[in-house]
Amino acid sequence: NAGVTQTPKFRVLKTGQSMTLLCAQDMNHEYMYWYRQDPGMGLRLIHYSVGEGTTAKGEVPDGYNVSRLKKQNFLLGLESAAPSQTSVYFCATIQGGTEAFFGQGTRLTVV
Amino acid sequence: DAKTTQPPSMDCAEGRAANLPCNHSTISGNEYVYWYRQIHSQGPQYIIHGLKNNETNEMASLIITEDRKSSTLILPHATLRDTAVYYCIVRSTLMDSNYQLIWGAGTKLIIKP
């Protein structure tokens, strides 16, 4: 039982390049979330999904897109990477009112 | 904005109880208090949660004041592995909240030998 798996774990992008981060969960949870965390700060919500085929904007959605074509996968896309998107990205899942489960993070550097 | 206030940092001696305070004076009746911790920038880890009664599990105890405006997380016998950033979060039980977690900066707890 892997829980929540994020790929890749590390990535370096050049400004203007695009990439997709994958979050995969094997717990059959409905709710999935993408966060970013900058040094010394708490997590900020980028986008979230309340079920397969749904997505919604969070606190800091600009520059990101998401898709949830399958219940177990939640993809975060950067269309044209900028240095301001250098951060650690976390995926999380929740089922109803239970606790959240997090992936181990993706460390992204945009140069 | 986060709905909780925590001290930015605390120290505790190894083997002693670590008591981490949290203020949530604007908490509403349908909001739980959740605690998570983050070790070395890994993914946050759930610790415990409660509504109004004190709670205990294998990791920690949660003491919530009667007016629910503040709480304390207690790690009964702190070890060096408990060094982490601890986040106190209030979260709605209602589905229309989408169960979102709003994170503050947390408390950096350092356990000293």
Interface residues (C-beta under 8 A of the other chain):
Chain A: V4 Y31 Y33 Y35 Q37 G40 M41 G42 L43 R44 L45 Y48 V50 A56 G58 V88 F90 A92 I94 G96 G97 E99 A100 F101 F102 G103 Q104 G105
Chain B: A2 Y32 Y34 Y36 S41 Q42 G43 P44 Q45 Y46 H49 Y87 T93 M95 N98 Y99 Q100 L101 I102 W103 G104 A105 G106
